[in-house]
Amino acid sequence: MLQVMINSRHQDALNRARASTQHTIDALHADLGLELAAMDLRIAVNAVGEIVGKTATEDLLDVIFSQFCIGK
């Protein structure tokens, strides 16, 4: 098993992506409808997007702006 060090924000995003992906699979197996599966899949994609810089949530923006001084 490959082990890498990542920060806690990335770990949280990956955990959310994994959980949402599993929910997507479960919804598809249970024939709960494509809308529910798509919603879970969108959550997973957004979580990965937070890591690669394609998605910005309010919480992420709050962390960024609280840690960096931006001109006065």
PyMOL Python script that loads the backbone (N, CA, C, O; Angstrom):
from pymol import cmd

cmd.read_pdbstr("""\
ATOM      1  N   MET A   1       0.837  -1.170   0.000  1.00  0.00           N
ATOM      2  CA  MET A   1       0.000   0.000   0.000  1.00  0.00           C
ATOM      3  C   MET A   1       0.886   1.237   0.000  1.00  0.00           C
ATOM      4  O   MET A   1       1.821   1.336   0.795  1.00  0.00           O
ATOM      5  N   LEU A   2       0.598   2.163  -0.873  1.00  0.00           N
ATOM      6  CA  LEU A   2       1.327   3.417  -0.963  1.00  0.00           C
ATOM      7  C   LEU A   2       0.803   4.395   0.072  1.00  0.00           C
ATOM      8  O   LEU A   2      -0.406   4.597   0.188  1.00  0.00           O
ATOM      9  N   GLN A   3       1.705   4.997   0.820  1.00  0.00           N
ATOM     10  CA  GLN A   3       1.307   5.979   1.809  1.00  0.00           C
ATOM     11  C   GLN A   3       1.946   7.313   1.462  1.00  0.00           C
ATOM     12  O   GLN A   3       3.138   7.392   1.164  1.00  0.00           O
ATOM     13  N   VAL A   4       1.138   8.350   1.508  1.00  0.00           N
ATOM     14  CA  VAL A   4       1.636   9.694   1.260  1.00  0.00           C
ATOM     15  C   VAL A   4       1.140  10.610   2.366  1.00  0.00           C
ATOM     16  O   VAL A   4       0.137  10.325   3.020  1.00  0.00           O
ATOM     17  N   MET A   5       1.839  11.697   2.566  1.00  0.00           N
ATOM     18  CA  MET A   5       1.407  12.676   3.558  1.00  0.00           C
ATOM     19  C   MET A   5       0.585  13.750   2.856  1.00  0.00           C
ATOM     20  O   MET A   5       1.002  14.306   1.840  1.00  0.00           O
ATOM     21  N   ILE A   6      -0.575  14.027   3.408  1.00  0.00           N
ATOM     22  CA  ILE A   6      -1.414  15.099   2.889  1.00  0.00           C
ATOM     23  C   ILE A   6      -1.923  15.919   4.062  1.00  0.00           C
ATOM     24  O   ILE A   6      -1.927  15.456   5.202  1.00  0.00           O
ATOM     25  N   ASN A   7      -2.351  17.137   3.774  1.00  0.00           N
ATOM     26  CA  ASN A   7      -2.846  17.947   4.876  1.00  0.00           C
ATOM     27  C   ASN A   7      -4.273  17.529   5.244  1.00  0.00           C
ATOM     28  O   ASN A   7      -4.930  16.796   4.506  1.00  0.00           O
ATOM     29  N   SER A   8      -4.726  18.001   6.381  1.00  0.00           N
ATOM     30  CA  SER A   8      -6.033  17.571   6.899  1.00  0.00           C
ATOM     31  C   SER A   8      -7.188  18.009   5.999  1.00  0.00           C
ATOM     32  O   SER A   8      -8.197  17.310   5.910  1.00  0.00           O
ATOM     33  N   ARG A   9      -7.054  19.148   5.337  1.00  0.00           N
ATOM     34  CA  ARG A   9      -8.119  19.615   4.442  1.00  0.00           C
ATOM     35  C   ARG A   9      -8.261  18.670   3.250  1.00  0.00           C
ATOM     36  O   ARG A   9      -9.374  18.347   2.838  1.00  0.00           O
ATOM     37  N   HIS A  10      -7.128  18.229   2.700  1.00  0.00           N
ATOM     38  CA  HIS A  10      -7.177  17.272   1.591  1.00  0.00           C
ATOM     39  C   HIS A  10      -7.721  15.930   2.049  1.00  0.00           C
ATOM     40  O   HIS A  10      -8.494  15.289   1.336  1.00  0.00           O
ATOM     41  N   GLN A  11      -7.317  15.507   3.239  1.00  0.00           N
ATOM     42  CA  GLN A  11      -7.815  14.238   3.785  1.00  0.00           C
ATOM     43  C   GLN A  11      -9.325  14.280   3.945  1.00  0.00           C
ATOM     44  O   GLN A  11     -10.021  13.325   3.602  1.00  0.00           O
ATOM     45  N   ASP A  12      -9.827  15.387   4.467  1.00  0.00           N
ATOM     46  CA  ASP A  12     -11.270  15.542   4.633  1.00  0.00           C
ATOM     47  C   ASP A  12     -11.983  15.502   3.281  1.00  0.00           C
ATOM     48  O   ASP A  12     -13.015  14.847   3.139  1.00  0.00           O
ATOM     49  N   ALA A  13     -11.437  16.195   2.301  1.00  0.00           N
ATOM     50  CA  ALA A  13     -12.048  16.204   0.971  1.00  0.00           C
ATOM     51  C   ALA A  13     -12.050  14.811   0.353  1.00  0.00           C
ATOM     52  O   ALA A  13     -13.039  14.403  -0.255  1.00  0.00           O
ATOM     53  N   LEU A  14     -10.960  14.088   0.505  1.00  0.00           N
ATOM     54  CA  LEU A  14     -10.903  12.723  -0.034  1.00  0.00           C
ATOM     55  C   LEU A  14     -11.880  11.794   0.671  1.00  0.00           C
ATOM     56  O   LEU A  14     -12.498  10.943   0.031  1.00  0.00           O
ATOM     57  N   ASN A  15     -12.025  11.949   1.977  1.00  0.00           N
ATOM     58  CA  ASN A  15     -12.994  11.132   2.713  1.00  0.00           C
ATOM     59  C   ASN A  15     -14.413  11.425   2.253  1.00  0.00           C
ATOM     60  O   ASN A  15     -15.218  10.507   2.095  1.00  0.00           O
ATOM     61  N   ARG A  16     -14.726  12.704   2.037  1.00  0.00           N
ATOM     62  CA  ARG A  16     -16.061  13.064   1.543  1.00  0.00           C
ATOM     63  C   ARG A  16     -16.283  12.538   0.132  1.00  0.00           C
ATOM     64  O   ARG A  16     -17.378  12.083  -0.198  1.00  0.00           O
ATOM     65  N   ALA A  17     -15.252  12.598  -0.696  1.00  0.00           N
ATOM     66  CA  ALA A  17     -15.367  12.081  -2.065  1.00  0.00           C
ATOM     67  C   ALA A  17     -15.608  10.574  -2.058  1.00  0.00           C
ATOM     68  O   ALA A  17     -16.445  10.066  -2.804  1.00  0.00           O
ATOM     69  N   ARG A  18     -14.872   9.871  -1.215  1.00  0.00           N
ATOM     70  CA  ARG A  18     -15.038   8.419  -1.134  1.00  0.00           C
ATOM     71  C   ARG A  18     -16.437   8.057  -0.645  1.00  0.00           C
ATOM     72  O   ARG A  18     -17.082   7.172  -1.208  1.00  0.00           O
ATOM     73  N   ALA A  19     -16.909   8.737   0.398  1.00  0.00           N
ATOM     74  CA  ALA A  19     -18.241   8.454   0.935  1.00  0.00           C
ATOM     75  C   ALA A  19     -19.322   8.757  -0.102  1.00  0.00           C
ATOM     76  O   ALA A  19     -20.258   7.975  -0.270  1.00  0.00           O
ATOM     77  N   SER A  20     -19.196   9.873  -0.788  1.00  0.00           N
ATOM     78  CA  SER A  20     -20.199  10.238  -1.791  1.00  0.00           C
ATOM     79  C   SER A  20     -20.169   9.294  -2.982  1.00  0.00           C
ATOM     80  O   SER A  20     -21.209   8.989  -3.565  1.00  0.00           O
ATOM     81  N   THR A  21     -18.986   8.835  -3.342  1.00  0.00           N
ATOM     82  CA  THR A  21     -18.887   7.857  -4.431  1.00  0.00           C
ATOM     83  C   THR A  21     -19.570   6.554  -4.034  1.00  0.00           C
ATOM     84  O   THR A  21     -20.264   5.941  -4.845  1.00  0.00           O
ATOM     85  N   GLN A  22     -19.373   6.129  -2.785  1.00  0.00           N
ATOM     86  CA  GLN A  22     -20.050   4.917  -2.311  1.00  0.00           C
ATOM     87  C   GLN A  22     -21.557   5.112  -2.285  1.00  0.00           C
ATOM     88  O   GLN A  22     -22.299   4.192  -2.631  1.00  0.00           O
ATOM     89  N   HIS A  23     -22.028   6.291  -1.881  1.00  0.00           N
ATOM     90  CA  HIS A  23     -23.468   6.585  -1.901  1.00  0.00           C
ATOM     91  C   HIS A  23     -24.007   6.524  -3.329  1.00  0.00           C
ATOM     92  O   HIS A  23     -25.121   6.054  -3.559  1.00  0.00           O
ATOM     93  N   THR A  24     -23.208   7.002  -4.288  1.00  0.00           N
ATOM     94  CA  THR A  24     -23.609   6.934  -5.697  1.00  0.00           C
ATOM     95  C   THR A  24     -23.793   5.481  -6.126  1.00  0.00           C
ATOM     96  O   THR A  24     -24.799   5.132  -6.744  1.00  0.00           O
ATOM     97  N   ILE A  25     -22.833   4.651  -5.800  1.00  0.00           N
ATOM     98  CA  ILE A  25     -22.902   3.236  -6.162  1.00  0.00           C
ATOM     99  C   ILE A  25     -24.102   2.576  -5.501  1.00  0.00           C
ATOM    100  O   ILE A  25     -24.835   1.824  -6.143  1.00  0.00           O
ATOM    101  N   ASP A  26     -24.303   2.859  -4.219  1.00  0.00           N
ATOM    102  CA  ASP A  26     -25.438   2.279  -3.498  1.00  0.00           C
ATOM    103  C   ASP A  26     -26.767   2.722  -4.108  1.00  0.00           C
ATOM    104  O   ASP A  26     -27.685   1.914  -4.246  1.00  0.00           O
ATOM    105  N   ALA A  27     -26.873   3.990  -4.468  1.00  0.00           N
ATOM    106  CA  ALA A  27     -28.113   4.506  -5.073  1.00  0.00           C
ATOM    107  C   ALA A  27     -28.390   3.832  -6.408  1.00  0.00           C
ATOM    108  O   ALA A  27     -29.537   3.512  -6.720  1.00  0.00           O
ATOM    109  N   LEU A  28     -27.349   3.616  -7.191  1.00  0.00           N
ATOM    110  CA  LEU A  28     -27.529   2.950  -8.491  1.00  0.00           C
ATOM    111  C   LEU A  28     -27.939   1.493  -8.307  1.00  0.00           C
ATOM    112  O   LEU A  28     -28.815   1.003  -9.020  1.00  0.00           O
ATOM    113  N   HIS A  29     -27.321   0.803  -7.367  1.00  0.00           N
ATOM    114  CA  HIS A  29     -27.677  -0.601  -7.116  1.00  0.00           C
ATOM    115  C   HIS A  29     -29.095  -0.743  -6.582  1.00  0.00           C
ATOM    116  O   HIS A  29     -29.767  -1.738  -6.857  1.00  0.00           O
ATOM    117  N   ALA A  30     -29.552   0.243  -5.823  1.00  0.00           N
ATOM    118  CA  ALA A  30     -30.877   0.178  -5.219  1.00  0.00           C
ATOM    119  C   ALA A  30     -31.958   0.782  -6.121  1.00  0.00           C
ATOM    120  O   ALA A  30     -33.120   0.883  -5.727  1.00  0.00           O
ATOM    121  N   ASP A  31     -31.565   1.181  -7.328  1.00  0.00           N
ATOM    122  CA  ASP A  31     -32.508   1.813  -8.271  1.00  0.00           C
ATOM    123  C   ASP A  31     -33.262   2.981  -7.637  1.00  0.00           C
ATOM    124  O   ASP A  31     -34.478   3.097  -7.786  1.00  0.00           O
ATOM    125  N   LEU A  32     -32.535   3.840  -6.933  1.00  0.00           N
ATOM    126  CA  LEU A  32     -33.151   4.987  -6.279  1.00  0.00           C
ATOM    127  C   LEU A  32     -33.370   6.161  -7.237  1.00  0.00           C
ATOM    128  O   LEU A  32     -33.940   7.182  -6.853  1.00  0.00           O
ATOM    129  N   GLY A  33     -32.931   6.017  -8.441  1.00  0.00           N
ATOM    130  CA  GLY A  33     -33.103   7.081  -9.429  1.00  0.00           C
ATOM    131  C   GLY A  33     -31.788   7.756  -9.765  1.00  0.00           C
ATOM    132  O   GLY A  33     -30.901   7.895  -8.924  1.00  0.00           O
ATOM    133  N   LEU A  34     -31.690   8.164 -10.998  1.00  0.00           N
ATOM    134  CA  LEU A  34     -30.461   8.794 -11.447  1.00  0.00           C
ATOM    135  C   LEU A  34     -30.238  10.162 -10.803  1.00  0.00           C
ATOM    136  O   LEU A  34     -29.100  10.607 -10.652  1.00  0.00           O
ATOM    137  N   GLU A  35     -31.334  10.826 -10.423  1.00  0.00           N
ATOM    138  CA  GLU A  35     -31.183  12.145  -9.814  1.00  0.00           C
ATOM    139  C   GLU A  35     -30.426  12.068  -8.488  1.00  0.00           C
ATOM    140  O   GLU A  35     -29.546  12.886  -8.220  1.00  0.00           O
ATOM    141  N   LEU A  36     -30.773  11.081  -7.663  1.00  0.00           N
ATOM    142  CA  LEU A  36     -30.081  10.923  -6.378  1.00  0.00           C
ATOM    143  C   LEU A  36     -28.633  10.501  -6.581  1.00  0.00           C
ATOM    144  O   LEU A  36     -27.732  10.985  -5.896  1.00  0.00           O
ATOM    145  N   ALA A  37     -28.422   9.601  -7.523  1.00  0.00           N
ATOM    146  CA  ALA A  37     -27.056   9.159  -7.807  1.00  0.00           C
ATOM    147  C   ALA A  37     -26.229  10.331  -8.335  1.00  0.00           C
ATOM    148  O   ALA A  37     -25.072  10.495  -7.950  1.00  0.00           O
ATOM    149  N   ALA A  38     -26.811  11.137  -9.205  1.00  0.00           N
ATOM    150  CA  ALA A  38     -26.095  12.281  -9.770  1.00  0.00           C
ATOM    151  C   ALA A  38     -25.754  13.309  -8.703  1.00  0.00           C
ATOM    152  O   ALA A  38     -24.688  13.923  -8.745  1.00  0.00           O
ATOM    153  N   MET A  39     -26.657  13.500  -7.744  1.00  0.00           N
ATOM    154  CA  MET A  39     -26.408  14.455  -6.671  1.00  0.00           C
ATOM    155  C   MET A  39     -25.202  14.006  -5.827  1.00  0.00           C
ATOM    156  O   MET A  39     -24.333  14.815  -5.502  1.00  0.00           O
ATOM    157  N   ASP A  40     -25.159  12.725  -5.482  1.00  0.00           N
ATOM    158  CA  ASP A  40     -24.023  12.207  -4.718  1.00  0.00           C
ATOM    159  C   ASP A  40     -22.737  12.289  -5.534  1.00  0.00           C
ATOM    160  O   ASP A  40     -21.677  12.612  -4.998  1.00  0.00           O
ATOM    161  N   LEU A  41     -22.829  12.001  -6.809  1.00  0.00           N
ATOM    162  CA  LEU A  41     -21.651  12.071  -7.668  1.00  0.00           C
ATOM    163  C   LEU A  41     -21.138  13.509  -7.770  1.00  0.00           C
ATOM    164  O   LEU A  41     -19.927  13.731  -7.787  1.00  0.00           O
ATOM    165  N   ARG A  42     -22.033  14.473  -7.836  1.00  0.00           N
ATOM    166  CA  ARG A  42     -21.638  15.888  -7.886  1.00  0.00           C
ATOM    167  C   ARG A  42     -20.903  16.278  -6.603  1.00  0.00           C
ATOM    168  O   ARG A  42     -19.929  17.029  -6.649  1.00  0.00           O
ATOM    169  N   ILE A  43     -21.365  15.772  -5.465  1.00  0.00           N
ATOM    170  CA  ILE A  43     -20.690  16.050  -4.194  1.00  0.00           C
ATOM    171  C   ILE A  43     -19.266  15.500  -4.221  1.00  0.00           C
ATOM    172  O   ILE A  43     -18.332  16.161  -3.767  1.00  0.00           O
ATOM    173  N   ALA A  44     -19.103  14.291  -4.754  1.00  0.00           N
ATOM    174  CA  ALA A  44     -17.775  13.677  -4.848  1.00  0.00           C
ATOM    175  C   ALA A  44     -16.865  14.490  -5.766  1.00  0.00           C
ATOM    176  O   ALA A  44     -15.703  14.736  -5.442  1.00  0.00           O
ATOM    177  N   VAL A  45     -17.395  14.899  -6.898  1.00  0.00           N
ATOM    178  CA  VAL A  45     -16.598  15.685  -7.851  1.00  0.00           C
ATOM    179  C   VAL A  45     -16.189  17.018  -7.228  1.00  0.00           C
ATOM    180  O   VAL A  45     -15.047  17.451  -7.387  1.00  0.00           O
ATOM    181  N   ASN A  46     -17.097  17.661  -6.534  1.00  0.00           N
ATOM    182  CA  ASN A  46     -16.779  18.936  -5.892  1.00  0.00           C
ATOM    183  C   ASN A  46     -15.712  18.768  -4.811  1.00  0.00           C
ATOM    184  O   ASN A  46     -14.851  19.633  -4.648  1.00  0.00           O
ATOM    185  N   ALA A  47     -15.766  17.668  -4.080  1.00  0.00           N
ATOM    186  CA  ALA A  47     -14.762  17.421  -3.044  1.00  0.00           C
ATOM    187  C   ALA A  47     -13.376  17.268  -3.658  1.00  0.00           C
ATOM    188  O   ALA A  47     -12.403  17.819  -3.142  1.00  0.00           O
ATOM    189  N   VAL A  48     -13.284  16.529  -4.748  1.00  0.00           N
ATOM    190  CA  VAL A  48     -11.999  16.391  -5.436  1.00  0.00           C
ATOM    191  C   VAL A  48     -11.587  17.736  -6.033  1.00  0.00           C
ATOM    192  O   VAL A  48     -10.405  18.081  -6.042  1.00  0.00           O
ATOM    193  N   GLY A  49     -12.557  18.485  -6.526  1.00  0.00           N
ATOM    194  CA  GLY A  49     -12.278  19.806  -7.087  1.00  0.00           C
ATOM    195  C   GLY A  49     -11.667  20.753  -6.076  1.00  0.00           C
ATOM    196  O   GLY A  49     -10.884  21.628  -6.446  1.00  0.00           O
ATOM    197  N   GLU A  50     -12.010  20.596  -4.802  1.00  0.00           N
ATOM    198  CA  GLU A  50     -11.406  21.427  -3.758  1.00  0.00           C
ATOM    199  C   GLU A  50      -9.899  21.196  -3.677  1.00  0.00           C
ATOM    200  O   GLU A  50      -9.138  22.115  -3.374  1.00  0.00           O
ATOM    201  N   ILE A  51      -9.480  19.977  -3.946  1.00  0.00           N
ATOM    202  CA  ILE A  51      -8.061  19.634  -3.860  1.00  0.00           C
ATOM    203  C   ILE A  51      -7.295  20.177  -5.063  1.00  0.00           C
ATOM    204  O   ILE A  51      -6.195  20.710  -4.917  1.00  0.00           O
ATOM    205  N   VAL A  52      -7.877  20.040  -6.240  1.00  0.00           N
ATOM    206  CA  VAL A  52      -7.174  20.433  -7.465  1.00  0.00           C
ATOM    207  C   VAL A  52      -7.430  21.876  -7.859  1.00  0.00           C
ATOM    208  O   VAL A  52      -6.903  22.351  -8.865  1.00  0.00           O
ATOM    209  N   GLY A  53      -8.242  22.582  -7.067  1.00  0.00           N
ATOM    210  CA  GLY A  53      -8.448  23.997  -7.313  1.00  0.00           C
ATOM    211  C   GLY A  53      -9.569  24.339  -8.264  1.00  0.00           C
ATOM    212  O   GLY A  53      -9.621  25.459  -8.771  1.00  0.00           O
ATOM    213  N   LYS A  54     -10.461  23.417  -8.519  1.00  0.00           N
ATOM    214  CA  LYS A  54     -11.578  23.670  -9.427  1.00  0.00           C
ATOM    215  C   LYS A  54     -12.857  24.039  -8.698  1.00  0.00           C
ATOM    216  O   LYS A  54     -13.813  24.498  -9.325  1.00  0.00           O
ATOM    217  N   THR A  55     -12.893  23.847  -7.388  1.00  0.00           N
ATOM    218  CA  THR A  55     -14.078  24.127  -6.590  1.00  0.00           C
ATOM    219  C   THR A  55     -13.655  24.932  -5.371  1.00  0.00           C
ATOM    220  O   THR A  55     -12.634  24.635  -4.751  1.00  0.00           O
ATOM    221  N   ALA A  56     -14.419  25.929  -5.033  1.00  0.00           N
ATOM    222  CA  ALA A  56     -14.134  26.704  -3.831  1.00  0.00           C
ATOM    223  C   ALA A  56     -15.412  26.812  -3.004  1.00  0.00           C
ATOM    224  O   ALA A  56     -16.408  27.376  -3.455  1.00  0.00           O
ATOM    225  N   THR A  57     -15.374  26.271  -1.802  1.00  0.00           N
ATOM    226  CA  THR A  57     -16.531  26.372  -0.921  1.00  0.00           C
ATOM    227  C   THR A  57     -16.331  27.545   0.018  1.00  0.00           C
ATOM    228  O   THR A  57     -15.221  28.063   0.143  1.00  0.00           O
ATOM    229  N   GLU A  58     -17.389  27.960   0.673  1.00  0.00           N
ATOM    230  CA  GLU A  58     -17.294  29.063   1.635  1.00  0.00           C
ATOM    231  C   GLU A  58     -16.290  28.739   2.733  1.00  0.00           C
ATOM    232  O   GLU A  58     -15.503  29.601   3.123  1.00  0.00           O
ATOM    233  N   ASP A  59     -16.309  27.510   3.234  1.00  0.00           N
ATOM    234  CA  ASP A  59     -15.378  27.130   4.292  1.00  0.00           C
ATOM    235  C   ASP A  59     -13.936  27.238   3.822  1.00  0.00           C
ATOM    236  O   ASP A  59     -13.070  27.723   4.550  1.00  0.00           O
ATOM    237  N   LEU A  60     -13.686  26.784   2.601  1.00  0.00           N
ATOM    238  CA  LEU A  60     -12.339  26.845   2.050  1.00  0.00           C
ATOM    239  C   LEU A  60     -11.904  28.298   1.889  1.00  0.00           C
ATOM    240  O   LEU A  60     -10.773  28.647   2.229  1.00  0.00           O
ATOM    241  N   LEU A  61     -12.777  29.134   1.381  1.00  0.00           N
ATOM    242  CA  LEU A  61     -12.435  30.550   1.222  1.00  0.00           C
ATOM    243  C   LEU A  61     -12.174  31.203   2.570  1.00  0.00           C
ATOM    244  O   LEU A  61     -11.269  32.029   2.692  1.00  0.00           O
ATOM    245  N   ASP A  62     -12.953  30.843   3.581  1.00  0.00           N
ATOM    246  CA  ASP A  62     -12.723  31.387   4.924  1.00  0.00           C
ATOM    247  C   ASP A  62     -11.341  31.008   5.447  1.00  0.00           C
ATOM    248  O   ASP A  62     -10.649  31.835   6.041  1.00  0.00           O
ATOM    249  N   VAL A  63     -10.940  29.752   5.223  1.00  0.00           N
ATOM    250  CA  VAL A  63      -9.620  29.300   5.666  1.00  0.00           C
ATOM    251  C   VAL A  63      -8.527  30.069   4.934  1.00  0.00           C
ATOM    252  O   VAL A  63      -7.567  30.531   5.551  1.00  0.00           O
ATOM    253  N   ILE A  64      -8.670  30.202   3.640  1.00  0.00           N
ATOM    254  CA  ILE A  64      -7.650  30.891   2.850  1.00  0.00           C
ATOM    255  C   ILE A  64      -7.499  32.334   3.308  1.00  0.00           C
ATOM    256  O   ILE A  64      -6.382  32.796   3.544  1.00  0.00           O
ATOM    257  N   PHE A  65      -8.621  33.056   3.438  1.00  0.00           N
ATOM    258  CA  PHE A  65      -8.538  34.460   3.783  1.00  0.00           C
ATOM    259  C   PHE A  65      -8.161  34.680   5.245  1.00  0.00           C
ATOM    260  O   PHE A  65      -7.663  35.753   5.586  1.00  0.00           O
ATOM    261  N   SER A  66      -8.382  33.697   6.117  1.00  0.00           N
ATOM    262  CA  SER A  66      -7.992  33.867   7.515  1.00  0.00           C
ATOM    263  C   SER A  66      -6.496  33.643   7.709  1.00  0.00           C
ATOM    264  O   SER A  66      -5.920  34.114   8.690  1.00  0.00           O
ATOM    265  N   GLN A  67      -5.862  32.923   6.777  1.00  0.00           N
ATOM    266  CA  GLN A  67      -4.447  32.589   6.927  1.00  0.00           C
ATOM    267  C   GLN A  67      -3.520  33.517   6.158  1.00  0.00           C
ATOM    268  O   GLN A  67      -2.314  33.511   6.404  1.00  0.00           O
ATOM    269  N   PHE A  68      -4.039  34.302   5.249  1.00  0.00           N
ATOM    270  CA  PHE A  68      -3.203  35.162   4.425  1.00  0.00           C
ATOM    271  C   PHE A  68      -3.627  36.615   4.571  1.00  0.00           C
ATOM    272  O   PHE A  68      -4.816  36.932   4.588  1.00  0.00           O
ATOM    273  N   CYS A  69      -2.651  37.474   4.673  1.00  0.00           N
ATOM    274  CA  CYS A  69      -2.930  38.903   4.746  1.00  0.00           C
ATOM    275  C   CYS A  69      -3.037  39.437   3.326  1.00  0.00           C
ATOM    276  O   CYS A  69      -2.092  39.361   2.541  1.00  0.00           O
ATOM    277  N   ILE A  70      -4.199  39.976   3.017  1.00  0.00           N
ATOM    278  CA  ILE A  70      -4.410  40.523   1.683  1.00  0.00           C
ATOM    279  C   ILE A  70      -4.513  42.029   1.841  1.00  0.00           C
ATOM    280  O   ILE A  70      -5.327  42.521   2.623  1.00  0.00           O
ATOM    281  N   GLY A  71      -3.688  42.767   1.097  1.00  0.00           N
ATOM    282  CA  GLY A  71      -3.546  44.215   1.156  1.00  0.00           C
ATOM    283  C   GLY A  71      -4.619  44.998   1.890  1.00  0.00           C
ATOM    284  O   GLY A  71      -5.789  44.618   1.887  1.00  0.00           O
ATOM    285  N   LYS A  72      -4.222  46.072   2.508  1.00  0.00           N
ATOM    286  CA  LYS A  72      -5.147  46.903   3.270  1.00  0.00           C
ATOM    287  C   LYS A  72      -5.458  48.154   2.520  1.00  0.00           C
ATOM    288  O   LYS A  72      -6.225  48.988   3.001  1.00  0.00           O
TER     289      LYS A  72
END
""", "prot")
cmd.dss("prot")
cmd.show_as("cartoon", "prot")
cmd.util.cbc("prot")
cmd.orient("prot")
